Amino acid sequence: MLMLTHALLPGTANAQDQAYIENISLPINSAFDRNARVIGELRVPTSNRDRLPAVLILGSSPGRDGRGAFYAEALNVGGIASLDIDMFQGKGLPATPRHNLPHVYQALEYLARDPRIDANRIGIMGVSWEGNVAVLASFDELVRQYAIGERRFAAHLALYPGCWKHYALLVNKPGKWQELKPTIYLRTTGSPVRILAAEKNDYDDRDTCVKFVGALPADVQRHFSVIVYPGATFGWDSQFSSASYDAMAQDGKGGIVNIIADPALAKQSRESAVAYFRRHLGVD
């Protein structure tokens, strides 16, 4: 059963500073998890337009930790609705990001059915693991398995995804995503895909995302772009800095992952995200 609650944010004189907020709970039909569900927050800015573009924001694996709201609020001011979801509810990460494709494509369908949303102008973004999901959601072989009908995302944005896993799979090296095959990278939906990468990401080498995109077939590669932020660490838009061990760090060898919260860079990446979606979702 879909559960909704409604509230109106306090606004200012600018109508786009107001947004209706709806809390959703959506059951997901998934062969990977019989109890799959997403919960989240749908924000629809007030507008004179009949239908608005929207962005599906994939909350981080620990849960919705504020990063989604950080981007959602800026998107709303830019005239774009947002649905910030939690796909995990404390269950931990699945075997591969493929297991989350039913979540994102059924959430896309939910957004597309909303009469306030333009079904042809819906983007997707995610950080870290969820960035990997946003990237995989652009490849035709997987989309045909999990999308509903011909529905596709209009633009994809991934912040500091684990590019080493994509690169290893693409060049047919042993990796951690054994159920995925290199053939997934042979064809894209044609929607643009942008990766925002960190120079000092303790999961990837500084050029891994660039190498991954450079190894894609030419007709796929032209839909991708990469921006590497100098000096940035994994999770630059986190609220707090930290350092912890992760078995997936250092290209899967294991090691310490440093997170240095950088408010100035977070602001820059948020502005970049809004500009990217405004351009590709037809707001500008």
N, C-alpha and C positions, 0 to 999 in steps of 0.2 A: 504494500500500500504506500502511495506517495503522500508524504506529510508535508504541509506547507504552513508557515507562519509569516505574517506580514508586519513590516515596520517601516517608517519613513525616517530617514536620517535627518538631523537638523541641517538646514541649508543656509546659504548666504544669498546675496542678491543675484548671483549667477545661477541660473536654473540647472546647469550641468553639475553644480556642486551638490545637488540632491540626488538621492537614489533610493528606490524601493528595495528593501532587503527581504528575501524569502529564504528561510532555512528548509533545505530539502533532504529527503531520505529516499533513495532510489534503489530498488532491488535490481541486481544484475544477473542476467542469464549467462552463465559461464560453465564450460566443461571442466575448468580448472578448480572451481570452488563453488559448491552447491549453495553456499550461504553468502555469496558475494553481494556486496552492497556499496554504494557510495553515499556519503553524507556531505553536505556542503552548504555554501552560502551563495545564492544568486542575487546579484546586484544589478538593477536596471535603472540607469540614470533617467531623470525626467527629460523629455525631449518633445519637440514639435513634429518630429518625424514619425511616420507610422511604424516603421520597423528599424531596429538598430542592429549594427554588427555586434558580435560578442566574441569573447575569448574564454575558452575552457582552461582554467589554471589548475594544474595538478599539484596538490599539496605534498609536502615532503613525507618520507616514510615514517618519521616519528609522529606525524600528524600535522594538522594545520598550525604552523608555528609562528604565524605573523608575516612570513614572507609573501604568501599569496595575497593577503590584504594590502600589503605594501604596494604591490603592482596593481591590484584591483582598483584601489581608490584613484590612482593616477589614470588608469584606463577609463574609469567612469567620468572623470573630469574631461577626458578627451572625447567623450561622446560614445564610448564603447561599453556595452554590458559585460558582466563577468560572472562566471560560475567557478568558484574556488572549492575544489572537492578533496576529500580524504578517501582514498581507495583501500586503505589498510585497516583502520580502526584497531591498531595495536597488534595485528597478526604478523607483522614482519614482512620482509621482502619475499616475493615468490621466486621460483627457480630462474626465470628470465623475465624481462620486460614484456615479452609476448603475452604473458598471463594477464597483463593489465589492459590489453587492447580491447577486450569486451567491455571493460569499464568505460574507456574513453569514447568508444563508438556508440555505446548506448546513451552515454551522457550527451554526446553530440546530437543524437536523435531527440532526446528530451528537449534540448535547446531549440532544435529546428522546429519542433511542434508548438513552441511558445509564440503566440500571435504578435508579441512585441519584438521578436527577433527575426532578422533576415536570415533564412536558412542557408543562403548561398554565401554568407559573409561571416563565417565562424572560424576563428583561429584556435590554436592550442599552444600552450607553453608549459614548461616544467623545469625544475632544477634537479641536478644530480641524477639519481635513478629515473625520476620523472622526466628529466631531459632526454634520457635514452628512449623512454616511451614516446615522447613527442617526435623524436627522430624516426623511430620505427613506424610510427603511424603515417609516415609519408611514402612508404614503399608499397607498390601496387600488389605484390604477391600476398602480403599480410593484410592489406586493406580489403582485398576481395574475400578473404576469409572471415573478417570480423565486422566490416561496415554493413550497415543496413541499407540495402538497395544501392543507389548511386551516390549516396551522401558522402562527401569528402570534406576535410578541413581545407580552408582557403589559405592558411599560412601556418607555419610551424616555427616555434622559437624554443631553443634548448640552451639553458644556462649550465655551464660546467658539467656536461654529461661525461660518462666514462668512455671517452673516445678510444681508449686502448682496446676495449672489448670489441667495438665495431671494427677497428682496424685489423685486429687479429682474425676475426671471423672473415672479413673481406679478403684478406690475403691467404686464407686457409691455414692459419697457424692454430695450434691447440689453444682453446679458449675456455671460458666458463659457461658459455651459452650453447651447450652441446645439441640442444634440440633445434637450434636455428642453423640455416644453411647459407652459404655465400650467395646463393641465387636470389635472396631477398633484395640484394642491392642492385639488381640488373635493371630495374624499372621503377620510376617514381610516379606519383599521381600527377605531377606537373605543377603542384603548388610550391611556393618558395619555402626554403628551410634555412634558418639562420642559427648558427652556433656562437654563443658568447663564451669564450674560453679564458682560463686564467693562466698566466705565464708560470706561476709557481704552484700549480696544482699537484699535490702529493699523490694523487691517483694516476695522473698522466705525465708524460714528458711535455715540455713546453710546446712542442710542435706536433703532438700526436693528432690533435683535431685537424690541423692543416694537412698532415699526411693522410689521414682517413679520407678527407674530401678529395685530395689529389689523386687517390687511388680508385675513386669511383669512375665508372664508365663516363665518357665525355658527355653523352646526352642526359645523364643523370647529374653529373657534376655541375652543369650550368644552372641548375635550380638551387644550388647550395652556396652559402657564403659563411665565412668565419671571421670573427673579430676576436683578437687576443688582447686582453688587457694587461699591459706591462706591470709587473710587480704584484699583480693580484693573486690571492690564494683561492683555493676551493672555498665556496661559501662566503664570498666577500660581502654579500648582502645579508648575512646573518646579524642578529641583534647583539651577539656576544662573541668574543674571541675564545678559542679553545685549542687544545691539542690532545689527541687520543689515538690509540692503536686501532688499525683496521686491517683485517686480513686481505682486503682487496686493494690496499694502497700499493704504490710502486709497481704498477702493471700486474697486480695480482701476487706479488712477492710478499706483501705484508709490510707494514711500517707505520710510523706516526704520521697522522694527517693534521696539519696545522691550518687553523681557520683564523684569519685576521679580519675582523669586522671592519669595513672601510665605508663609513657613511657617505663620503664624497663619491666614491666609486659606485656605491649602491644607488645613489641619486642619478649618476650618469647612466647606469645600466637600465634603470627604470625609465628614464627619458628616452633611451634608445629603444626600449621595448614598445613604448607608446607610439613613437614615431614610426617604427616598423609596422605595427598593426594598423595604424591610421593610413599608412600608404597602401598596404596590401589588402585591407578590408574596405577600401574605397571611401574613407572618411575625408581625406584631403582632396 
